Amino acid sequence: MKRLEAVNDFVIKFANVNGSGSASANELFAKAILRMGVPVSPRNIFPSNIQGLPTWYEVRVSEKGYLGRRGGIDMMVAMNPQTWAQDLSEIEPGGYLFYDSTKPMPRSAFRDDLHVIGMPITAICNATYEDARQRQLFKNILYVGALSMLLDIGALEIEQLFTEQYRGKERLLESNVRALHAGREFARDHLDPIGLRVRYSKNVGERIFVDGNSAAALGCVYGGATVCAWYPITPSSSCAEAFQKYCSKYRVDKATGTNTYAIVQAEDEIASIGIVIGAGWNGARAFTATSGPGVSLMTEFIGLAYFAEIPVVIINVQRGGPSTGMPTRTQQADLLSCAYASHGDTRHVMLFPEDPGECFEQAAAALDLADRLQTPVFLMTDLDIGMNQRLTAPFKWDDARRFDRGKVMTAEELEAGRDFGRYKDVDGDGIPWRTLPGTHPSKGAYFTRGTTRDEYARYSESGPHYMHNVQRLLKKFATAATLVPQPAVRVAAKPTRLGVLYFGSTSPAMSEALDALSEVGIHVDAMRLRAFPFADSVAQFIADHDAVFVVEQNRDAQMRTLLVNELQIDPARLSPVLHYDGTPITARFIIQSITQQVLAIAVRPVPKPAKEKVS
């Protein structure tokens, strides 16, 4: 039987039981390969309960540096009998099944086209350890040891990771190293060699390994945030927790030891956004981290911030919905709810980072934009970016950079007699001037309310005053399109009339898919959307192509809807490519979907828009 053979290019998936301590061992496995200079991209797929349900950990090994999910599994480490049939079905023909062979399995339980590797892990642990917890935990280290031998992963790399993890806890260090080598020795003495191998490389370079939530939190610190209010919700909680960790290091007055930040765990999401709006109104840079259900609860307050023109940042780490949906699965399904959050006519700025590097950059940029535009700004990440560690370029920060506080009138300007109308557009960009509380003892005050007012913040229910306000907000939204991060374009190797639009966490799989499509002669120009409102170049990109695919991770083609609605695009020109099962999109899914649609277009060409007649 043919077997899969590959060096530094394969996918291994671990099937475990949640709460078994497997996550740290699986992460250790991934980091050891990384220490060998080979890029890896791990994804933790876990249930929404504390323990007992199935959990998976998928590791993509790619010397070429592909960090998205490929699709398909080359080796399955099947440690959970509950998911045995499902796990076996995912393995590529000729692939490998590694399992605990303590309990005999009937031949019918295996596939004929797989190479089976059995190791009596439970029996070894029962014979070696008396403590039940140790037996469970060291099972994981045993299989990591066996895999390291089978795959040629250096033991020194894993031992170094143990040393870092258990510094000051030598007893734990020694027992883990002993279990590691027990697994390696068993594989050496009892298991046949396999066709997958890790070889030392130098393709990691200076890149760092970090998750998006931590990166966004650090971006908020560098971007000047001093207030965070939040309510715990998966998958965003670690963002606020990371902000607290970084603030305790970087937001403490060295002379007095006084904290120069405030972090409030509110009683609910409504209270958290209220606190953030209050802080923003007072001049602090403030943010909240939440997910879709939290945004749903916040919408009335978000509308207040939009209409009263108060700067706030909302980090939305998207998850599966609707309702509580799949809280530990990923999607890009909050686009419409955030773009138009609250009742009435609202439009909100959204930023779409593709990786932790951009989470850092765009979190800081969001705070600048919120101040400059005096409006809520959404940083739209998702579980795949937020909670999974990813290789990214080292964060960069210009120490000469100054925060953009926008149009804030000073006491000197007020004292000089400058006219102050809180909601008056004096510059033609739709953005009024504001003052901060306490700026001047007698000038620059105004009343903040969610009801209609005139240019000088005086209460009014006049229709013309209302229309003037909301029309000016539209003008401000148009200004935002020139300030947000602009799209990134990748031109195909050959001229083409096909285009693709994508954004956010879809980016890694999309990059690989574009390479593969080009190899089979399907050339596609690509544009990565980095923000909403859309730049003028987005409409031009669509106009320049006969057919444009819109790749996104939701059921209802929400980005496509935004494009049609905001740019007045003929829907027939935008072909959806939709992935929404809660797992991160794969390169294979994108390749298959686009290939099928290209073949259909070849048979039935997409009609070009009719040319306007000139009378």
N, C-alpha and C positions, 0 to 999 in steps of 0.2 A: 504494500500500500504506500502510495506517495505521501510524503510528509512535508509540511511547510518548513521552509528554510529561509532564514533572514538574519541579517546582522544589523543591529541598531535601527530596526524598522519593523515594529510589531505592536500588537495591543494585547495586554493581559488584563483580565477582569477577575476580581476577587468577590465571591459570593459568601457572605457571612450572616450572622445573626446580630441584630442591633443590641448593644450593651455588652458584647463579648470582649471588648478591648481590642478589636481587630483594626480599628481606624488608625491608631498610632503605629501599629506594626506595618500596615499597608503603606502609610506615608513614609515610614522608614525605608521601605523597599524602593519607593519612587525617588527619594532623595539620594539614596546610594547610587543609583544610575546617574543622577544629575551630577554627583561628585566625580563621576568618571568622564565628565565633559560631554555627555550625550543629552540633548534636550528631551524633556519629558513633559507631559501635560496630564495631570491626574484629575479625576472627577469623583467626588464622593456622592453617591446616590443613596440617601438615607430616608427612613420613614419618619412620620410625624409623631410617633410615640417615643417613650423613653427607652424601652427595651423589648426584645422578643420578636419583633417583626424583621423581615428580610432587609438586608442592606448590601449595597455593592460599592466597589471601589475600582474604577477603571483607569488604567495607566497606559497612555499612548507614548511609545518610544519612537522618536523620529529624528534621525541624524540630520535630515534636511531642515528640521526646525518647524514642521507643521504642528500647530498647537490646538487645532480644532479636533472634534471627534471624527474619526475616519469612517466608522461603521464596520461591523464585523469584529469577531474576537478570535485571536490566534491561540491563546491559551486561557482556559477557565480554571481558576482555583476554586473548586466547588466544596465549600465547607458548610453548606446549609442544605440538609435533606428536603426542607420545605420547597425549595425552588429548583430541585434537581432537574426536572424535565425542561423547565424554561431555560435554565443555564446551559444545558447541553445543546439546545436548539440554536443558540447564538454562535456556537463555535464554527469556524470555517472548515470545510472539508480538508482533511489532512492535518488539522490542528491538534491541540493537546488538551487533555483533561487531567488535571491534578486533583486527587481527592484523598480523603482519609479512609484508608482501607481496613481499619480496625474491624468494622462490621462487614461481613461478606455480602457482596451484591450479586444478584442473578445476572447472567449474560445479557438478558433482555433489557437490562437497565442501561446498557451502553449502546453507542452508535458504532456501526462497523467501519465508518470512515474516519475515526478518531484514534489517536495514539493515547492510550490510557497509562497514567502514572499513579500508582497507588503507594501510599505511605501510611503505616499504622500509627498515626499521630496520637490518637487518644490512648492507645495501648502504651506507647512510649512514655507519655506524660503520667499515666496512672502508675507505671512502674518506677518513675523517677521522683514524683512529688506526692506528698501526703495531703497538703492543703488544697482544698477544692478550688479556691480562687487562683492559686498558682497553676494548677493543672489547666485551667481555662486560658489564662493569659499566656502561658508558655507554649501552648499549641500554636499560637500565632507566630512566635519567634522561631519555633521549629520549622514551620513551613517557609518562613522567610529564609532561614538558613539553607534548607534544601533547594529552594529556587535559586539562591545566590550561587550555589555550586553548579546547578544545571545550566544556568545562563552565563556563567563566568563573571559574575559580579564580585568584585574584590571584597574579601572579608574585612580588610583594613578600613574601607570606607564606612561600612556598617559599624564597626567598633568605634570609629571616631565619632559617629553620630550618637552612639550610646554614651560615650564620654561626655559629650556636650549636654546630653539630656539628663544624665545622672551625676553631674558635677556635685561633689559633696555628699553623694549617696553611694559610696563605693560598694556596699553590700548588694544593692540593686544592679549596679554595673556588672559585677562579677557574675551574678546569676543569669543575667541576660546574655552576656558573652558566652557563658557555658552552654546555654540553650541554643544559641546561634550555631556554635560549632558542632553540637550534637546533631542538628539538622543537616549541616554540611557533610558530616562524616557518614550519616546514613545514606545520603544521596550518592556520595562517592563510592560506597561499598555495595549498594543494592539497586541503584537506579541506572537505567541505560541513558546514554547521551541523547540530547534532542537537537533539533535543527535551528533553534532560536538562540541567539547569542548577543551579549553586550560586549562591545570592544571599546577600549579607551579612545576618546576623541577630544577635540578642542573646539566644539561648536557651541558651547554655552557662553564663552567669553565673559564679559563683565556684567552680564544680565543678572538681575536679582529675581528671587522667587517669593512672590507675595500675593495675597488675596485682595480683591477689589474693595472690600469693606474697610480693611486697614489702610489701603492707599487713599481712599476717599476721606477717611478721618484725618490722615496726615495732611492731605490737601486743604482741609478746612482749617487746620492749625496754621499752616503757612499762609492761607488766604485771609487770616485775621479773625476767624470766628472765635468769640469768647463766650457764647451762650449756646447750649444744646439742651433741648427739651424733647423727651421721647417716651414712648410706651413700648415695652418689649413685644416684638412681633418677628417671627421668622419670615424671611431670612436676613432682616436688617439689624438685629440686635447687636451683633458684633461690631457694627460701625460705631454706634454710640459708646460701646465698651472700649474700643480702640481709641476713640477721641479722649476718653477719660485717662487712659494710660499715657497718651502722648502729652496731654495737658499737664499731668502730674510731673512731667519732666521738663516741658518747655513753657508752661504758663504759671510759673511760681516766681514771685519776686525774690531775687537772690539776697537782697539786703534784709528783708523782713520775714521771708518764708511764707508770705501771704499768697493765697491762690488768686490769680487774676482771671479766673474763668468761673462759670456757673454751669453745672450740669444737673438737670432736674428730671428724675423719673416721675412723670406725671401719672395721675390716676387713670387716664385714658388718652386716646389719640386726639380727642377734641381739646382737652386741656393742654396737651403738648403744643399743638399748633397755635393756640391762644397765647401761650407763654412766649413762643418764638415771635409772633406778631408784635406783642408788647415790647419785646426787646428790640426788634427792628425799628419800631416807631421811635424808641428812645435813642437810636443811633448805634446800637450794638450790632455787630455782625452775628447773625443767629441762624441756626438750622435745626431741622428735625430729620430723623431717619425712620422710615416706615416701609410698608408694602401696600399692595392694593387695597385690602380691607381698611387700613388706616386712612388712606387717601379718601375712601368713601365717607368715612366719618368726618373728615376735615373739610369737606367741600364748602360748607357755608362760610367758615372762617377764611378759606382760600379766596372766596368771592369778595369778602370784606377787604382783604389785603390787596386784591386786584383793583377794586373800585376806590378804596381810600389811598391807594398807591404807597404801600408799605413794603420795603424790601425784606424778603425771606427766602431761604433756600430749603427745598424739600428733596431729600435723597430717597428715591423710590426704588427699592431693591425688589423688582417684580417677581411674582410667583404665579403658580397656576390658580385660576379662578374659574367661574365666579364664586361669590360667597367666600367661605373659607377654602374652598377648592382643594388644591394640592399644595399645602404650605411648604413642603420640602422639595418641590419640583420647580423647574424654571419655565418661564414664558416671557414673551414681549407683548403682553395683552392689556396694558394699562394706557396705551397711547391716547385713545380717544377720551378716556375718563380724565386724564391729566391735561390734555390739550384744551379741553373746554370745561374744566372743573368748576363747579358751582352752578347755580341757576342763573338764568338770564344770559346775556351776550358776553361771554368771556373768551379770551384766548391767552394761553400761557406759553412762556418760553420753556423749551425742553432741550436738554443736551444729551447726546448718545455716545458715551465712551465705549471704546471697543475692547479695552483691557485695563488692568490695574494702573498702567502708566497713565492712560488718559483719565482714569478715575481721579488720580492725584491732580493732574493738570486742570481738569474741568471742574473739580470741586472748588478749587481756588478761583477759577474763572467765574463760576456761578455766583460766588459772593460779590465779585466785582460787578457782574451784570445786574444782579439784584439791586445794588446800590445805584448804579448808573441809570437803570431803567425804572427804579422805584416800583418793583413788582415782584411777585413770586416767580422763582425760577426752579424748575424740576431738573434734577440730575437723575436720568433714567438708566439705572443699571438693572441687573437681574441676579437671580441666585447663582447662575453659572459663573458670572464675573465676580459677584460679591463674596461667595463662600469658598470658591476653589482657588488654590494657589496656581499662579501662572508665571512663566518667565516673561520678564519685561525689561526694557532698558532702565538703567538707574535713573531715579528721579532727578530732575534738574530744577534749580531755582536761582534766579538772578537776585542777589542781595540788594541790588540797586532798585529793584522793582518797588513801586509805591502803589498802595491800594487806590483804586478808582472809586471815590466816594460820590462821584456824580455832582449834581447841581445842589450844593448845600450853601445857603446864603450865610455869610458871616456877620458877626456883630458890627464890624467896621462898615460893611456894605449897608446894613440897615441904618446905622448911625448917620451915614452919608446921605440918607434919604432915598435909597433905591426902592423902587416900587416892588412890593411883595404881594403877589397873588398866588396863593398856594396851588391853585389848579389852572394857572394861566400859562399858555404856551407862548413864550416870548422869543423862542429861538427857531420855531418852525419844525422841530423834530418830534413834537408831541409830548416832550418831557418837561414838566413844570419844575420850578425851584421849590425847595423845601428848607425848613429850618429845623434844628434839633432843639429839644427842650432845654431851657436855660440859656439860650444863645444871647438874648438881650433882655434887660429888665422890663422893657415896655413895648418893644417892637418885635414883629415877626411871629406873634402868636396866631394860632388858628384853631378852629374846632374840627376835630376829626370825627367823621360819622360815616355810616354806610348808606345814608339816604342821599338824595340828590342835593346839589348845592351849585352856587355859581362859581366863577373863577376865583373869588376871594374867600371861598369856603363858607359862604353864608347860606343858610338853609333855604332851599327853594324846591318847590314841586312843579316848577315851570317846565313844560315840554321842551321848549327851545334850549333851556339850560341843560336838561338831561341829554338831549341829542348832541349838544356841543361837547359835553364830557365824553360820551361814548365814541363819538367820531374822533376826538383827539386821542383817545386810547388806541384806536385803530392806527392812527398816524404813528404813535409810539411803537406799536407792534411792527410796523413797516421799518422803523428805525432799527428795531432789534435785529431784523434780518441782516443788517449790515454789520452788526457787532458780534453776533454769535460765531462759533467756529465754522468755517466754510467747508463744503464737501471735499472729499479726497477722491481724485480720479485716477483710474488705472486704464491706460489705453491698450487695446489689444495689439498683438504682434502684427496683425494684418488688418486693413480697412474692413469695417463691418457695419451692417445696419442693425445689429443686435446690441442691446444694452441691458444692464442689470443694475438695480438699486438695492442696497442693503444697508444695515446699520447695527451698531452695538455688538453683542456677543456672537452674532452670526459671522462676524468678520474672519476669525481664524479658519473655519470650515470653508468659507467662501473663497479665501485665498487659495487653498488647495484645490478646490473645485475648478477655479479658473485655469489653473495650470493643467489639470487633467483634461478639461474641455479643449484647450488649445492643442494638446497633443493629438487629439482625434479630429482636428480640423474644424472645431466649433469655436470661432473667435468672437469674444464678447467684450465690449467696452464696459467698464464697471465704475460706478460712482458710490462711494460710501457716504451716506447722509450722517452728518455729525450734529445737526441741530434742527430745531423747529422754532421760529418760522423758517421756511425754505429760502435759500438764496436764489437770485435770478438764474444762476447757472443750472439749477435743477430743472426748471422748465425748458431751458435751452437744450440740456442733455436729452430730455425726452423728445423734443422736437427734432433733434438730429438723428433719431433712430426710428426705424419702421416698427419695431417691436421692443418693448422694455419689460423685463421680468422684475417683479418686486418680491424679494425674499424676506420672509419674516416668520416669527415664531408665535403665531396665534391663529385662531380658526377663521376670524372674520375679515382678514386682510385690512387691518386697521391703518397701517401706513399707506396702503394703496388708497383707502378712503380719504385720508388726510390730503394726499396728493391730488386726488380728483376734486375734492372740496375746495382746497385752498388755491390751486393753480388752474382750475377750470379745465382739467384734462379730460379728453374723451376716454371713458373707462375701457373701451375696446383696445386702446393702445397699451394698457398696463396689464400684464399677465401675472397673476398671483402664483407664488411658490410658497406653500404654507406648511409649517411643521408645528404640531401642537400637542404631542403626547406627554409633555413634561420633561423629556430628556433633551439635552442640548442637540441642536441640529447637526447632522453629519455631512461630510463632503460627498459621500455616496448618494445621499438623499438629494442634494442639490444637483449633482451631475445627472442623475436619472430623471429628475423632474424637468430640468432645462432641455435635456436631450429629447425627451418625449415631445415637449412643446415645440422645439425647433423642427422636428420631423412633421408635426401637424401644420406648422406655419408653411413649410415647403409645399404642402399639398393645398392648403387654403391660406394664401397670403393675407396678412392683416391689412385691411384697407387704409390707405393714407387719408388724412383729413382733407375734406373738400376745400379747394382754394376759394377764397372769398371773391365774389364777382365785383368788379369795379363798374359802377354805373356812369 
